[in-house]
Amino acid sequence: MSERSEGRETPLSPYDLLKKNESQEADRSEVIFIVGLKKDSPEFSRLQTAGVDPAALEEGRVTRGELLDAGYVFLNRLGAGEKPILNAVIPYGKSGDEQSLDIGSRVLLNREEFDAVINYQQQRAEEFGTNGIETEELRRDMIMFLEESVREAGDIRNKLLTAFSAVQRKILSDPKYLQDIPILKDFFGELLKDRQAGNQVLNFMIQGCLLGVDLVFVRGIPIDASSFRFGKLSDAPSPFLDSGFHFAVNYDVTLYPNDKEKTRRLNMPVVHLLSRGLNEMGGSLNNSHDQQYITSGQYTQEIFPKKSTSENLSQPPISEETLDLVAGRLLYKARVYLGTLNKN
């Protein structure tokens, strides 16, 4: 995407392109696919009362205009709807007459429900605030972080080979592995007998030995950016029903992928939601640890401060403990492989 400047086209930055797409007017005639709309839900009843065709409701396909006319402002599912965007039990109603509202059970939010979510998050600034950073500055940095992550993750093959080579050097140089060196040499000697088959075995071995080891870091934080998620939201509409924005490539990065207590994700929906001061909230319906999304408060505390700190930008060395862990895996797998050959 580009804009014309003095007769030439100047490419828009990813952030500027996002802003431009977010400014698109909503098409009231567009059919919105609503995941998880059930006959016994308050949304179904309200839409039916508003005159929406019951057959369309059963299919979960309603026009944007019909949703807006029925008073709905927010779609609480994206894509296949693995998790609600907002999943929490929050106070709801006027002061003195508050009730509890399970937002995660709603696939659509009306204005009152949406405002209750915003109010809930605004009262919890440490988690959902921006720590004094301008929202657009924060969103711009989030996109930069996503770009950095995708770039670093694209070099994963070289990082795997580098780490595997470091493990081999550890075995060959550390006296405690002296008796294991013949095993390593015999293993690689067998692989060299048939290079094509040997390369397949070696690739499988590298992946297995380094499983669960952090190899890709951005700003000192271990990440994973699997490309299979990038197209999952292609052309999906904005959750804000008055917005004409549609997602394109959904860069999706997992932070601390091998630490279940700290695992969080950052993706384009997180950035887009923040344009209106909203954070994803809560986990998945099945409590999957990788369905927790980073909030603006967490981002300002864990990532944003590190952007200009040079010591946090470099790739940290693999610890001796990790080298020993992978060395043990490699020697075990080598013995099993050689044992299988001897049996045959």
N, C-alpha and C positions, 0 to 999 in steps of 0.2 A: 504494500500500500504506500502511496506517496502523494505529495502535494506539489503543485507547480510553483516555481520561484524563478522569476526572470526568464521565463521560457523553458526552464529545465525542471525536471521532476526531482524533488528532494525527498529521499526515503524518510518515513516517520520512524521515530524510535518506538520500541515495543510499548513503552509507557504512553507516548502520545497517541499511538494507534488504539490502545485500550480506551483512552479518554474519548477519542473520536467516536469509537464504536458505542461507547456508553451513552453518547448524546443522541443516538438514533431514536426517532419517535416510534412509539409502539403501534403495531397494526392490530386494531380491534377485531379484525376478522380472522386473525391467525388462530388456528386450532392448537390448544395447549394440551399436551398429554399428561394426565394426572395419575401418577403411580399410587396404588394403594387406596383408591377411593372406594369405600364400602357402603352398601345400602343402608346399614344401620348407623352410619356416621352423621354427626351434625352438619357436615359440609354437604352431604348428599341431600339431606332433608331441606336445607336452606336453598340450595340451587334448584331443587325441584319446585319449591314454593315460589321461587323467582321466575319460574316458567321455562326452565331449561328442559329440553327433551329427555325423558327418562332413558331412552335407548342410548343417547349420547353419554349420559351419566354412567350407565353400566359399562360402556366402553372406555370411560375415563377420558373422553375427548370433548372438550368444551372450548368455545371461542374465548379469546382474551376479553372481549367486550362483555360477554355474559358473566364472566367471573368478576370483572370490575363492577358491573351493574348490580351484582348480588352483594357487593360490599367487600369482596376479597382483594387483598393487596399483596399477598406473599404466597409463593409456592414453596412448600416445605420439603420437597424432594427434588433431586436432580438426577438426570440420567436414568439408570435402572432403579434408583431409589434405595440403595443398600442401607442407607442411614438417613434419618431426618437431619436436615441442616441444623435445626434447633431441637435439641432433645434434652429437656429438663422439666422439672416441676417448679413452677414459679407462682408468686402471689398474683392474684387477679381480682380486680374489682376496686371499688372506691374505699378509701381509708375508713376503717370501722366496720366494713362489710366485705373484707377480703376473703377470697376462697383460694384454693389451690388449683392451678391449671396445668395439666400434663400436656405441654406443648408438643412433645415428641409423638403423641398420638394423633396430632392434627396434620393433614396433608395440605391444608390451606389455612391461612390466617386472615382474619378480618382486621380492620384498622385498630380496634380496641385491643385485640390480642397482640398484634404487632407492636403497638405502643407499650404494652405491658412488658414485652421482651426488651425493648430499647431501655425502658426505665430500669428494669432489673439489671441490665449490663452497666448502665451509667452509674448505678449505686455501688458497683464493684470495680472501681477504677484500676486497682492493682492487676487484676486479671484481664479486664476488657478495655482499659483506657490506653492512651498513647504516650503516657509518661511525659507529657509536655511537648512531644514532637508533632509537627503538623501532619495531618492525615495524609495529604498528598505526597509529602516527603517520605513518609513511611511506605506508602504504596509503591512509589518509584523504587525505593530500596528493595522492597520485596521482589519486584520484577528483576532487578539486578541480581539478587541472590538466586532466583530461579535460573536465570541465564548462566550464572557462574556454575551452578550445580549441574545443569545439563551438559555444559562444556566439559567439566571434570569427569562426570560419569561416562562420557563418550570415550574416555581413554582408559576404561576399566581393564581392557585386555593387557595393555602394557603394565598397568599397576599389578595385575595378577602375576604376570611373568616376573616382574621385579621382586615382588614379595617371595615368590617361590624360589627364585635364585638366592635370595638372602637366607632362606631356610637351608638350602643345600650348602651354602658357605658355612653356616652355623654348624652343621653336622661334620663337615670336613675339617673345621678348625678348632672346635671345642673338644678338649681332651675327654670329656665325659661321654662323647659319642664315638670314641676310638674303635670300640669293638663293633660298632654298627656300620662303619664305612664299607666293609666288604658287601653288606646287604645292599647298600645304595648303589655300589658299582655294578653288582650283578643285575640289579633291577634295570638300570639304564643300558647295560650290555644286552639284555634281552630285547628291550625296546628297539635297539638299533638294528636287530636282525631283520625286522620288517618295518621300514620307516612309516609306511602308510598306517598300518595297524597300530604301530607304536605311538604315533602321534595321537590317534584316537584315545588310546589308553592314557597317555600323558595328559591330554586335555581334561579327561574325566577325573584324573587324579588331582590335577591342580584345583579344579572346582570343588572337589570333595574336601581336600585338605584345608582350603581357605574359607570354607563355609562358616558364616557367622563372624568373620574377621573384618573389622572396619578398615577399608582401604582407600575410600574416597572421602576427602575432607574439603569443606568450604568454610573459610573463616575459622578454622580450627574445630569445626563441628562435623562429625561423621554423618554422611548422607548416602541415600540411594535414590536414583532417579531412573526408574524402569520405564522404558519407552512405551510399553504396552498400555499404560494408562493415558498417554498423551492424546489419543483420539477418542476417548470414552465419552466426552461431552461435546463432540463436534456438532455445531449448529444448535445445541440445546439453548432454550431461551433463558433469559435472566429470571431468577426467582422473584424479582420485583416486577409485579404484573403491569405496572405503568411504564416499564422500560422496554425499548426496542432492541436492547443489546442481546446478542447471541454469542456463545462461546465459540472460539476457533480451536487452535491447539491448546490443550489443557496441560501445561507444564505442571508436573506433580512430583514433589520431592519429599522423601521421608527423612526426617531428622532422627538421629540416634536409632537406626534401624535394628540394631542388635541389643538394645537395652529397653525391654518392655516397660519399665517404669518411667522412661523418659521419651518414648517414641511419640513423635508428633508429625503431622504432615502440613506442608504448605503447597497450595496450588492456586490456580486462577480464580476459582470461586471465593477463596479466602480474600484475595486482593479485591475482587469486584464487590463483595459484600461490604468491605470496609469503606467503599465510596459513600455509603450512607451511615457509617458509624456502627455497623453491625458485625458481630463475630459469630462464626460457627460455634455451636455450644453442645457439649455432651458427646457421648460416643455412639456406637452403633447399637442396634436393637439386640444383637447377639454378643455384645461386649468384646468385640474384636479389638485387640490393642492397637492395630494400625489404622483405626478409623477415628482417632482423636486428631483434631486439627489445631494448629497453633493459634493462639489469640494474639491480638495486638499487644497486650500487656506482656505476654511471654516473649514475643518477638523483640520488643524494645529492651527487655532485660537480658536476653540470651544471644541475640544476633546483631541487632543494630549497633550496639556499642562497639562491636568488634570490627566494624567495616574499615576503620582507619588505623587499626593497631597492627603494625607490620608483623609482630611475632605470632599473631593469630592467622595470618594469611598463608603460612607455609605448611607443607605436608608434614605432620609429626612423624618421627621415626617409629618403626614397629618395635614394640617393647621386647625385651629379652624373654619375658614370660610368654608372650604370644609366639615368638620364634620357637620356643621349646614346645609349646602346645602343638604347633603345626608340624614340627619335626617329629614329634611322637606319632602324629597321624600318618605322616609320610612313611615312616619306617614300618609302622603296623601294616599299612596297605601294601607296601613293597613285599613284606614277608608273606602276606596272604596271596599276592599275585605270583610270587615265585613258588609258593607251596602248591598252588593250582597247577602250574606248569609241570612240576615234578610228579604230580599224581597222574598227569596225562602221558 
